[in-house]
Amino acid sequence: MSSPILKVENLKKYFPVKSGKLFGEKAYLKAVNDVTFSIEKGKTLGLIGESGCGKSTVGKAVMGLFKATSGSIKYQDKDISSYSSKEIKKFRRNVQMIFQDPYSSLDPKKRISYAVQEPLYIHNIGTPKERLERAKELLETVGLSYYYMNRYPHEFSGGQRQRINIARALTLNPELLVCDEPTSALDVSIQAQVLNLFKQLQEKFELTYLFISHSLNVVKYLSDNIAVMYLGKMVELGDSNGIYKKPLHPYTQALFSAIPTEDPTAKVDRIILKGEVPSPLKPPSGCQFHNRCPYAKSICKELSPELAEIEKDHKVACHIYEDGWTSM
C-alpha cells in the first residue's frame, strides 16, 4: 500500500483568549485537540460534526493558514512546518481550498476572467494568451460557458459562483482540495449539481478531497471514509459504509438518527441528546461527551478514551467498547 498523500497526527490547535483577570492564568480555546487521520491519493475523507467542533480549523491548519500548537501535518511524507520558502510555494500549488461562501471568495470589482487566472499571475505561470486559454478551459470544465468571462461575480447565481471558485482552485492542477462546507450556502437542488461536479472532477483529475461538512447526506454521497468530531476531538473514524450501517459512538448514533428517511411514514427512533454542547474554553473532564451521553459511567467523567480500532477499519473513542463493558 502506498503512503497516504496527507497524514495528520495528534494535531492540536489552541487559541489564547483573554481571561478577564489582570493577573489571571492565560486561558485557551482548544479548537482542535489531538486529531489524527490520513487520506490516500484519489480518495475522500468526510469530516463532520456540529458547528464549532473544530472541523474548519483542521482544514485551515492543513492549508498552513494556522500554525499547529502541536502535532504534525505531513503532505507526501514531509511535515509542512519544515518547508522551505520554495517548498511552501510548491505546496500552495498542490493543495487548494474551496470556502463556504461563494460570493465573499470572489473580488466583486474583478471580472471572472481575472478570478480564474489569478493563481497563474501569482505563480508567474504562462503567457497572457496561455492564461486566458486555461481560464476558458476550466470554465467549460465546471459547466460554464467562456462567454461569461467578462462578467462580474454579482451577475451569477450562488451555484455558478461556486463553480467559478472550483475552476480557480483547479487552475494550478492541484492534487488535494480542502473543501470547507462548499455546498452549505446553496439551495438543495443546486447542492446536488455541485456535488456531482465534485465527483466528476475527482474521476477526471484523480483529486483527493478533505471534505468538511455538517450535512451527513452530503458526506455520505462523496466520502470513502468519514471522521466525526465533537468539541475538538475525533470520536469516530472509519469506512463510510461501515459507519453509516453501524455507527458506534453515542454521538454519531444521535447524529445519524436525525437523518430524514425516504419514507415519511417510517418510524424513526430519534436520539435526543440532553443539555448543550459545552464551551471549548472549559470542556468537561474525561470524555468530553459524558455530560450528554445516555450511556455515561463514572470512568467517562475521569478518563478521556483513546481512539481505538473496534472493528476492521473502524475506530471509536468510547469506554463502552473497552474490555469488560457491554456494547449498546
N, C-alpha and C positions, 0 to 999 in steps of 0.2 A: 504493500500500500504506500502510495506517495505521501509526502509530508503535506499537511494542510497549508493552504495559502495564507490563512490567518489563524493565529493561535494566541488567545488571551489567557493569562494565568494569574490568579489571585489579585485581580485588578481592584484597586481601591482609589476612590476619589472623594476627598473630604474638602469642604469649603469652609474657611473660617468665617464666623459670624460674630457680631458684637454681642457681648453678654449682657450689656446694660449696667454693668457694675464697673466703677472706675478702676478697681484693682482686682477684679474677679478673674477667675480662670478663663482662658480663651476657650470658646465653645466652637464646635464643629458640626456642620451638617454632613452626615455620612450619606452622600448621594449614591455612591456605589461602594459596596462593602464585600470584598473577597469574591469576585466573579471570575469564573473560569469556563472557557468554551473554545471550540475550534471549528473552522469551516473548510471543507475540501473544495478544490477548484471546480467550478461549474455547478456548485450546489447552493442551496438557500437555507440559511438559518433564520427562522422567525423568532423575534424577541418580543414577548408580550407581557402585559401587566397593566395595572391601573395607572392613571396619570400620577406622576410624582414618584414612581417606583424606581427611577434611575435609568430607564432604558435609553432615553435620548442622550443622557450623559455618557453612557457606554459608547454610543455611536460617535459622539464628538471626540471622545478620548481615542477611539480607533483612528479617527481622521487626523489626530495630532492637534486638534483645536484646544484641548485641555491637556495639561501635563498630569500624568497619574501621580497620586500621592505615594503609591507603592504598587508592586506587581509589574508585570511585563505585557507588552503588546508586540507580537512578532509577526511581521509580514515577510513571507518567503524565508522563514527561519532566522530572520535578523530583527533584533529589538529596535523599534523605531526611535527610541530615546537615544540610541547611539549613532544615529545617522549623521553623516557629514552634510554640509550645505548642498553638495552635489547630489547626494543620495536623497535628501529631502525633496529636491526638485523632481527627481525621477519618481519618488513616491507619490507626489502630487499629481503626476500624470497617470499613474497606475491605479490610484484609488480616488474615487469621486463621490460626492454626496448629493442627494436629492432631498430637499427640505419639504416641510409640510405645506407651507403657504405658497402656492404657485405665483401669486402676484408680487408679494414682497421680495421674492427671489430674483425678480427682474427689475432693471432700472427703467422707470416709466418714461425717462427722457431719451432712451436709446431705442432704435429700431431693432426688430427681431434679428435682422441680418447681423448686427453687431453683437447681440447677446450670444448667438451661437458661435460666432468666430472669436469671441473674446479670449477663450483659453489658448487659441493659436497665437494671438497677439502677445499674450503674457509669456508664453514659452518660445516666442520668436520662431515659429514653425511655418514654413511655406511662403510662397509669394502671395500678393493680394489676390491674384486670379485663382490660385490653388485654394486659398482660404474660402473664397466665395463659392467655389465648386463643392468644397467639403460641406459648407453650410447647406447648400441646396440638396446635396445627397442625404444629409442627416434629417432634414425636414421631411423629405419624401419617406425616409425610413420609419419615422414615427407617425406617418399618416397625414402630413400637412403639405399642401402644395407650396412650392418655392415662390409662387406668385405672392405669398403673404409676407415675403421677406422685408418689405419696406413699411410694414405696418408697425404700430406701437402696441405694447402689452395690453392697454385698456381696450383695444379693439378685438380682443379674443375672449372666449369663454374660459371658465376655470379649468376645464378639461384640456382645452387647447394650450393654455399657458403651461400646464404641467407637462404636456408633450414637448413643448419648447424647452423646458428645463431638462427633460430627459435627453433631448437632442444635444443640448450643451454639455451635459455630463458625459456623453459618448464621444465628444469631439476629439479627445486625445487617445482614443482606443484603450480605455481602462480595463483592468481585469476584475476589479472589485468595486461594487457600488454599495454605499451605505445609504439606505432608503429610510428616512425618518418620517413616518406617518405620511407617505406621499399621496395617499388617496383619501385621507380623513376629511379634507375640506371640500370634497367633491360629492355631487349627487350620486345616489346608489347606481343609477343606470350608467353614469359616466365612470364610476369606480370600476365597473366590470370591464369597460373598454380599455381603461388604463392598465388594469391587471392582466388582461390578455396581451397587451402590448409588452409588458414586462416579461411574460413567458416567451413570447416570440423573439424578443431581443436576446434573452438568455440562450435560447437554442441557436440563434444565428451567430452570436459573438462569443459563446462559451463564457458568459458572465457569471460571476459569483456575487451573491447578494447577502448582505446583512439587512434583513427587512424588519423594521421596527414598527409595531402597530399595537393598538389596544383592541382591534377588531379580530375576534377569533376566527370568523369565517374567511377573512382576507388572508390571514396567516395560514390557515388550513389549505387554501387553494394554491398557494405559492410555495410552501416550505417543504423541504426534505426532512429537516429537523426543527424542533421547537425548544426554546428556552423560556421558562416562566420566572418572572422576577416579582418580588414583594419586598417593599421597603429597603431597596438597595441590595438585596441578596437574591441569589438564584435558588429557587426552591425545587425546580424540576427541569430535567433536560433529557431529550430523547428523540427517537424517530417519530415523525409527525403522525403516522397512522397508529403507532402504539400508544401515544399519549391521548389521542382522540378516542380510541377504543377503550382505553383503561387508564384514565388519569389517576395518579397515586396520591399526590399531595392533597390534603383537605382544601387548600386554597384553589388549586387547579380544578378540583371537583366542583367547587362552588362557582367558579368562572364558567365552566362548561355547562353547568346546569341552567345557566341563563341564556344559552343559545336558543333562539326561536326554532321550533320544529317545522318541517314542511307541512305537517298535518295539524291545523289549528285546533282540532278536536282531541288530539292526543294528550294523554295525561303526562305531565312532566313533574318529577319530584324536584322542585326547585329548592336549592340550599340557600337559606338566608343567613348571612353572617351577622353576628351580633357586633355592636359597637362600631367605632370609626377607625380608619387607618391611623395609627399613632404618628406623631411627628418624628421625622428623621433626626431632629435635634435631640430628642430624648426617646430613642427606641427602647422597647421593653427588653429586659434581661432575658437570657436564654434564647429560646426560639422566638423570633420577633412576631410570629403569628399566634402565639399561645393565648393572648387575651381575646382572640376572636375564634379560636379553633374549637369545634364541638367535641373534639377527642382529647383535649389537652390533659396531661397528667402533671404531677409535681416536678418531674425531671425536665419538662418542657419550659418551666419557669426558671430553671437553673442553668441548663446547658444548651448551647447552640448546636443543633445537629449538623453533621458533615454531609455534603452531597456525595452519596454513595450509590453504586450500581446495585439495584434490587432485582432487575430482570435484564436480559441481554439488551444492550444499547438503550437502557432506560435507568436514569439516575434520579434520586429524590433525596431531599434533605428533610427527614422526618423521623422522630424517635419511634413512631408506631411500628416501623419495619425493622427495628433492631431486634437482636436475639431476645427471646422471652416475651415479646409483645405479640398481641393478636392483631392481625390486619383487619381493616374495616370491612 
